[in-house]
């Protein structure tokens, strides 16, 4: 239960579907800017492509300055994670625009002996669902044999791995989960698996009269 009971799944979406457009990027940047402004700890933004990561990072660079960690050719996952931890441990609130292996290989946890609350990642942002990321020939053969459900099953597995970056210890403080992809609300059959996974988290309370 400790994986879920301190996490609030926030009701926030972009109105523009994730299509790599300038409009989508601008709206995503606005959302992430608000999230980081209110975050109690560090913010991890998991992107599905280098293009999307760059679009978001470019929109935040001037405002966030040294708080912003941008993964790229000269800054791999390990070095970004090390920088993120170091910033948090000196009282900063880092913001990492991450992609690739950051979805499943990193552990961002405050393991200091005198730490009573692990808030190294207080906010996890997923701007875009990890759909159709696997373009290998073996994956395409599976799709040909089994059907399109292979895409959705693999994407949901990848999604779950990303969600695992939010909670690493039982000392977790209050966490916020943000999934900004508006396609979740389109009631399409493929979205059911993602929504079932997200139903494990407590939802943001609705305002009276909303």
KOLFIPA-309352 format. One record per atom (N, C-alpha, C, O): residue in one letter; x, y, z negated. Coordinates in steps of 0.1 Angstrom, whole numbers, plus 5000, padded with zeros to 4 digits. Layout:
! KOLFIPA-309352
AXYZ
...
! end
This chain:
! KOLFIPA-309352
X500849885000
X500050005000
X500850135000
X500450235005
X502150124994
X502950244993
X503350295007
X503750415008
X503250215018
X503550255031
X502550365036
X502850445044
X501350355031
X500250435036
X499650535026
X499150645030
X499750515013
X498950595003
X499450735001
X498750814995
X500650765005
X501050905004
X501050985017
X501451095018
X500550925028
X500550985041
X499151035044
X498150965043
X499051155049
X497851215055
X497951225070
X498851295075
X497051165077
X496951165092
X496251295095
X494951295093
X496851395100
X496251525103
X495451525116
X495851465126
X494451605116
X493551615127
X494051735136
X493651845134
X494951695145
X495551805154
X495851735167
X496451625168
X495451805178
X495651755191
X496051875200
X495651995197
X496751855211
X496851955221
X495551935230
X495051825231
X495152045236
X493952035245
X494351995259
X493551945267
X495652005262
X496251975275
X496751825274
X497651805265
X496451735283
X497051605283
X498551615285
X498951705292
X499351525280
X500751525281
X501251495296
X501451375299
X501351595304
X501651585318
X502951655322
X503151675334
X503751685312
X505051745315
X504951895320
X505951955323
X503751945320
X503552085325
X504052185315
X504152155303
X504152305320
X504552415311
X503452445301
X503752485290
X502152425305
X501052455296
X501052355285
X500852395273
X501252225288
X501352125277
X502552155268
X502352145256
X503652185273
X504852215265
X504652335256
X504952335244
X504052445261
X503752565253
X502852535242
X503052575230
X501752455244
X500852425234
X501452325223
X501252345211
X502352235228
X502952145219
X503952225210
X504052205198
X504652315216
X505652405208
X504852485197
X505352495186
X503752535201
X502952605191
X502552525179
X502652565168
X502052395182
X501752305172
X502952275163
X502852275151
X504052235169
X505252195161
X505752315153
X506252295142
X505652435159
X506152555151
X505352565138
X505852595128
X503952555139
X503152565127
X503452455117
X503452475105
X503652335122
X503952215114
X505252245106
X505352225094
X506352285113
X507652305106
X507552425096
X508252425086
X506752525099
X506652635090
X506052595077
X506352655066
X505152495077
X504452445064
X505052325058
X504652275048
X506052265065
X506652135060
X507352155047
X508052255044
X507152055038
X507752065025
X509152005025
X509952025016
X509451925035
X510851865037
X511251875052
X510951975058
X511951775057
X512351775070
X511251725080
X510251655076
X511351765093
X510451725103
X511151645114
X512151685119
X510551525117
X511051445128
X510051445139
X508851405137
X510451485151
X509651495163
X510051385172
X511151395178
X509251285174
X509651165183
X509051185197
X507851185199
X509951205206
X509551235220
X509751105228
X510551015225
X509051095239
X509150975248
X510050995260
X510250905267
X510551115262
X511451135273
X512451255270
X512151335261
X513551255277
X514551365275
X513951495280
X514251605274
X513151485290
X512451615296
X511551675285
X511651795282
X510751595279
X509851645269
X510551705257
X510251805251
X511651625253
X512451675242
X513051815245
X513051895236
X513551835257
X514151955261
X513052065261
X513352185257
X511952035266
X510852135267
X510452185253
X510352305251
X510352095244
X509952135230
X511152205223
X510952305217
X512352155225
X513552215218
X513752365223
X514052455216
X513552385236
X513752515242
X512752615236
X513152735234
X511552565234
X510552655228
X510752695213
X510252795208
X511552615206
X511752635192
X513152685189
X513352725177
X514052685198
X515452715195
X515652845189
X516352855179
X515052955194
X515353085189
X514853105175
X515453165166
X513653045172
X513053065159
X513752985148
X513953025137
X514052855151
X514552765141
X516052775139
X516552735129
X516752815150
X518152835148
X518952715144
X518752605150
X519752725133
X520552615129
X519752495123
X520352385121
X518452515120
X517652405114
X517352305125
X516952195122
X517452345138
X517052255149
X518152165153
X519252205156
X517852035153
X518751935158
X518251875171
X517151825172
X519051885181
X518651845195
X519451735199
X520651745201
X518851615202
X519551505206
X519851515221
X519051565229
X521051475225
X521451495239
X522651415242
X523151335234
X523251435254
X524451365258
X525651385249
X526451295247
X525751495242
X526851525233
X526451515218
X527251545209
X525251465216
X524751445202
X523851325202
X522651335205
X524451205199
X523651085199
X522851065186
X522851155177
X522150955185
X521250925174
X522050925161
X521550995151
X523150865160
X523850855148
X524350995143
X524251025131
X524951065152
X525451205147
X524251295144
X524351375134
X523151285151
X521951365147
X521451325134
X521051415126
X521351195131
X520851145118
X521751195107
X521251235096
X523051185109
X524051235099
X523851385096
X523851425084
X523751465106
X523551605105
X522251635098
X522151725089
X521151565101
X519851575095
X519951555080
X519451635072
X520551435076
X520751405062
X521551515054
X521151555043
X522651555060
X523451655054
X522751785052
X522851845041
X521951825061
X521151955060
X520151935049
X519952025040
X519451825048
X518451805038
X519051805024
X518551865015
X520151745023
X520851725009
X521351855004
X521651864992
X521451955012
X521952095007
X520752185006
X520852305004
X519552135007
X518352215005
X517652275018
X516752345017
X518252235029
X517652285042
X516452195046
X516252085040
X515652245055
X514552165060
X514752145075
X514352225084
X515552035079
X515852015093
X514751975101
X513751925097
X514852005114
X513851965124
X514651895135
X515451955142
X514351775137
X515051695147
X514151655159
X513051595157
X514451705171
X513751665183
X514451545189
X515551555195
X513851425186
X514551295188
X513851225200
X512751245204
X514551125204
X514051035215
X514850905215
X515750885206
X514450815223
X515250685225
X515250605212
X514250575206
X516450565208
X516650475197
X516150535183
X516050465174
X515950665183
X515450725171
X514050665167
X513650675155
X513350605176
X512050545173
X512150425164
X511250395157
X513250355165
X513350235157
X514650205150
X514650105143
X515650285151
X516950245146
X517350335134
X518250295127
X516750445132
X517250535121
X516450515108
X515350475108
X517250535097
X516650535084
X516950675078
X518150695075
X515950755075
X516150885069
X515550875055
X514350895054
X516350855045
X515850835032
X516850895022
X518050895023
X516250965012
X516951025001
X517350914990
X516450874982
X518550854991
X518850744982
X519750784970
X520350704964
X519750914967
X520450964955
X519850904943
X518650894941
X520750864934
X520250794921
X519350884913
X518450834906
X519551014913
X518751104905
X517551164912
X516951254907
X517351114924
X516151164932
X514851094928
X514850974928
X513951174923
X512651114919
X511651104930
X510551044929
X511851174941
X510951174952
X511651184966
X512551274967
X511351094975
X512051094988
X511151174997
X510151135002
X511651295001
X510951385010
X511751425022
X511551525028
X512751335025
X513651375036
X512851395049
X513251485057
X511851305052
X510951335063
X509551355057
X508951255053
X509151475056
X507851505051
X506851505062
X505651485059
X507251535074
X506351545085
X506851465097
X508051495102
X506051375103
X506451305115
X505451355126
X504251345124
X506051395137
X505251445148
X505451355160
X506651335164
X504451305166
X504451225179
X503651305189
X502451295189
X504351385198
X503651465207
X502951385218
X501851425223
X503451265221
X502951195233
X503051045230
X504150995225
X502050965232
X502050825230
X503050755239
X503250795250
X503750655234
X504850585241
X504350485252
X504550365250
X503550535261
X502950455272
X503950435283
X504550525288
X503950305288
X504650275300
X506150315300
X506650365310
X506850305289
X508250335288
X509150225294
X510250255298
X508650105293
X509449985298
X509249975313
X508149935317
X510349995320
X510249975335
X511149865340
X511549865352
X511449775331
X512349665335
X511649565344
X510349555344
X512349485352
X511749395361
X511049285353
X510049235357
X511649245342
X511049135334
X509649185328
X508649105328
X509549305324
X508349365320
X507249365331
X506149335329
X507749405343
X506849415354
X506249275358
X505149255362
X507149175356
X506649035359
X505648995349
X504648925352
X505849035336
X504848995326
X503449065329
X502449005328
X503549185333
X502349265337
X501649195349
X500349175349
X502449145358
X501849075370
X501148945366
X500148915372
X501648885356
X501148755352
X499948765342
X498948695343
X500048865333
X499148875322
X498148985324
X496948975320
X498549095330
X497649205332
X498149335325
X499149335318
X497349435326
X497649565320
X497749565305
X498349655299
X497149465298
X497149465284
X498649465279
X498849505267
X499549405287
X500949405283
X501449545280
X502249565271
X501049635288
X501549775286
X501049825273
X501849885265
X499749805270
X499249865257
X499749795245
X500049865235
X499949665246
X500549595234
X501949635231
X502349665220
X502749655242
X504149695239
X504149845235
X504949875226
X503349925240
X503250065236
X502850075221
X503450155214
X501949995217
X501450005203
X502549955194
X502750005183
X503349855198
X504449805190
X505449915188
X505949935177
X505749975199
X506750085199
X506250205190
X507050265182
X504950235191
X504350335183
X504450305168
X504750385160
X504250175164
X504350135150
X505750145145
X505950185134
X506750115154
X508150135150
X508450285147
X509150315137
X507850375155
X508050515152
X507350555139
X507950635132
X506150505136
X505550545124
X506350495112
X506250555101
X507150395114
X507950345103
X509050435099
X509650415088
X509350535107
X510350635103
X509850725092
X510650795085
X508550725089
X508050825079
X508250775065
X508550855056
X508050645062
X508050595049
X509150495048
X509150395055
X510150525040
X511350425038
X511450375024
X512050265022
X510850445014
X511050395000
X509750414993
X508850494997
X509550354981
X508350364973
X508350504966
X507350534960
X509450574967
X509550704960
X509050814970
X509350934967
X508450784980
X508050884990
X507150984984
X506250964977
X507451114988
X506551224984
X505351234994
X505151135002
X504651334993
X503551355002
X504051375017
X504951445019
X503351295026
X503751295040
X502651345049
X501451325045
X502951395060
X502051435070
X502351365083
X503451365088
X501351305089
X501451245102
X500651315113
X499551345111
X501351355124
X500751435134
X500951355147
X502051335152
X499851325154
X499851255167
X499051355176
X497851355176
X499751425185
X499151535192
X498551495205
X497851585212
X498651375210
X498151335223
X496651325223
X496051245216
X496051415231
X494551425231
X493951295238
X492751285237
X494751215244
X494151095251
X493650995240
X492850905244
X494051005228
X493550925217
X492050935215
X491350845211
X491551055219
X490051085216
X489251055228
X488051085228
X489750995239
X488950975251
X488150845251
X487450815261
X488250765240
X487450645239
X487650545249
X486850465253
X488850545255
X489250445265
X489650315258
X490250325247
X489450195264
X489750075257
X491150065253
X491450005242
X492150115261
X493550105257
X493850185244
X494850155238
X493050285241
X493350365229
X492950295216
X493350345205
X492150185217
X491650125205
X492750075196
X492750085184
X493850015202
X494949965194
X495650075186
X495950055174
X495850185192
X496550295185
X495650355174
X496150375163
X494350365177
X493450415167
X493250325155
X493050365144
X493350195158
X493250095147
X494450105138
X494350095126
X495650125144
X496850145136
X496750265127
X497050265116
X496250375133
X496150505126
X495050495115
X495150575106
X494150405116
X493050405107
X493550355093
X492750365083
X494750305092
X495350265079
X495650385071
X495850365058
X495850495077
X496150615069
X494950695065
X493950695072
X495050775054
X493950855050
X493950975060
X494951035064
X492651015063
X492551125073
X492451255065
X492151265053
X492751365072
X492651495067
X491251525063
X490351505072
X490851575051
X489551595047
X488851705057
X489551805060
X487651675061
X486951775069
X486351885061
X485851855050
X486352005066
X485752115059
X484252105059
X483652045068
X483652155048
X482152145047
X481552225059
X482052335062
X480552165065
X479952235076
X480552215090
X480052265100
X481752145090
X482452125102
X481852025111
X482251995122
! end
